[in-house]
Amino acid sequence: MVAGLLNRCPSWVASPTPDQNYLLARSPVGTRYIFQVLSHLSALDSALQDVLSARQAHRAEGVVLILLDQPQGASFSELAQAHGVQLWTLADMDYLVMAADLESNAPLAHLGLHTQQSSATITAPPAAAGASSTTSQG
């Protein structure tokens, strides 16, 4: 389901990994993400370690865990954040559905996924027309 939704978004490519345990997706700017849906929250710590290993094995820059239930306590969320793992809830999945329906990347950018190149350089504003002419009349 997640792969189908991502593939409807402009310039996203998503497919299951060969072992079918994860979804590997590439954003329009080439950022690779590992996605996993967790329906059972009983072994979150081991699931986190597994997905971090998958991130390394598949050379992904980002990880998104989609939680079907809310984890109890903030410790797992803090641990995931410390490892750069994004946690999505069902409410966040609404943004993915919206992105697919609109065929737009804006809802995905709202969730923190890389959808466009960032402008890291600051350029001088263009000179005003005629400002460089210093001829005097007279």
C-alpha positions as CSV (number, residue, x, y, z in Angstrom):
1,M,0.0,0.0,0.0
2,V,2.8,2.5,0.9
3,A,4.7,1.7,-2.3
4,G,1.6,2.3,-4.4
5,L,0.9,5.7,-2.7
6,L,4.5,6.8,-3.1
7,N,4.7,5.8,-6.7
8,R,1.7,8.1,-7.4
9,C,3.7,11.1,-6.2
10,P,5.8,13.0,-8.7
11,S,9.2,11.4,-9.4
12,W,9.1,9.0,-6.5
13,V,10.0,5.3,-7.0
14,A,9.2,2.7,-4.4
15,S,9.4,-1.1,-4.2
16,P,9.8,-3.8,-1.6
17,T,13.3,-4.9,-0.8
18,P,14.2,-8.4,-2.1
19,D,13.5,-10.0,1.3
20,Q,10.0,-8.2,1.3
21,N,10.6,-6.9,4.9
22,Y,11.0,-3.3,4.0
23,L,10.0,-0.7,1.3
24,L,12.9,1.1,-0.4
25,A,11.9,4.4,-1.9
26,R,13.9,7.1,-3.8
27,S,12.7,10.7,-3.6
28,P,12.7,13.2,-6.6
29,V,16.2,14.4,-5.4
30,G,17.6,10.9,-5.1
31,T,17.4,10.5,-1.3
32,R,16.9,6.8,-0.5
33,Y,14.5,5.9,2.3
34,I,13.7,2.6,4.1
35,F,10.0,2.3,5.2
36,Q,8.6,-0.3,7.5
37,V,5.1,-0.6,8.9
38,L,5.0,-1.9,12.5
39,S,1.7,-3.4,13.6
40,H,2.9,-4.9,16.8
41,L,4.7,-2.6,19.3
42,S,5.9,-5.3,21.6
43,A,9.5,-5.5,20.3
44,L,10.1,-1.9,19.2
45,D,13.8,-1.8,20.3
46,S,14.7,-4.9,18.2
47,A,12.6,-3.5,15.3
48,L,14.6,-0.3,15.5
49,Q,17.9,-2.1,15.4
50,D,16.7,-4.2,12.4
51,V,15.6,-1.2,10.4
52,L,18.9,0.6,11.2
53,S,20.8,-2.5,9.9
54,A,18.5,-2.4,6.8
55,R,19.3,1.3,6.3
56,Q,23.0,0.4,6.2
57,A,22.6,-2.7,4.0
58,H,20.4,-0.8,1.4
59,R,22.5,2.4,1.6
60,A,19.5,4.5,2.6
61,E,19.8,8.0,4.0
62,G,16.5,8.0,5.8
63,V,14.3,5.7,7.8
64,V,10.5,5.9,8.3
65,L,8.7,3.6,10.8
66,I,5.0,3.7,10.4
67,L,3.4,2.8,13.7
68,L,-0.2,1.5,13.7
69,D,-0.4,2.0,17.4
70,Q,1.0,4.8,19.6
71,P,4.0,3.6,21.6
72,Q,3.7,4.0,25.4
73,G,6.1,6.6,26.8
74,A,8.5,8.9,25.1
75,S,11.6,6.7,25.4
76,F,11.2,4.9,22.1
77,S,10.4,8.2,20.3
78,E,13.5,9.7,21.8
79,L,15.6,6.7,20.8
80,A,14.3,6.7,17.3
81,Q,14.9,10.4,16.9
82,A,18.5,10.0,18.2
83,H,19.1,7.6,15.4
84,G,17.5,9.8,12.8
85,V,14.4,7.6,12.4
86,Q,11.1,9.3,11.5
87,L,8.1,7.9,13.3
88,W,4.8,8.2,11.4
89,T,1.4,7.6,12.9
90,L,-1.8,6.9,11.0
91,A,-2.5,10.6,11.1
92,D,0.8,11.1,9.2
93,M,-0.3,8.5,6.7
94,D,-3.1,10.8,5.8
95,Y,-0.5,13.2,4.3
96,L,0.8,10.3,2.2
97,V,-2.7,9.6,0.9
98,M,-3.2,13.3,0.2
99,A,0.1,13.5,-1.7
100,A,-0.9,10.5,-3.8
101,D,-4.4,11.9,-4.4
102,L,-3.1,15.3,-5.4
103,E,0.0,13.9,-7.2
104,S,1.9,16.5,-5.2
105,N,5.1,16.3,-3.1
106,A,4.1,19.2,-0.7
107,P,2.4,16.9,1.9
108,L,5.6,14.7,1.9
109,A,7.8,17.8,2.4
110,H,5.5,18.7,5.4
111,L,6.4,15.3,6.9
112,G,10.1,16.0,6.5
113,L,11.0,14.0,3.4
114,H,13.4,15.4,0.9
115,T,11.4,16.4,-2.1
116,Q,13.4,19.2,-3.7
117,Q,16.9,20.6,-3.7
118,S,17.5,23.1,-1.0
119,S,19.1,26.4,-1.9
120,A,22.2,26.4,0.3
121,T,23.9,29.3,-1.4
122,I,23.1,33.0,-1.0
123,T,23.4,35.0,-4.2
124,A,23.4,38.8,-4.5
125,P,20.2,40.3,-5.8
126,P,20.3,41.3,-9.5
127,A,21.4,44.9,-10.1
128,A,18.6,47.4,-10.8
129,A,18.3,48.3,-14.5
130,G,20.3,51.4,-15.3
131,A,22.0,51.5,-11.9
132,S,25.4,50.8,-13.4
133,S,25.4,53.6,-16.0
134,T,27.3,56.5,-14.6
135,T,27.3,58.8,-17.6
136,S,26.6,62.5,-17.0
137,Q,24.8,64.7,-19.3
138,G,25.7,68.2,-19.7
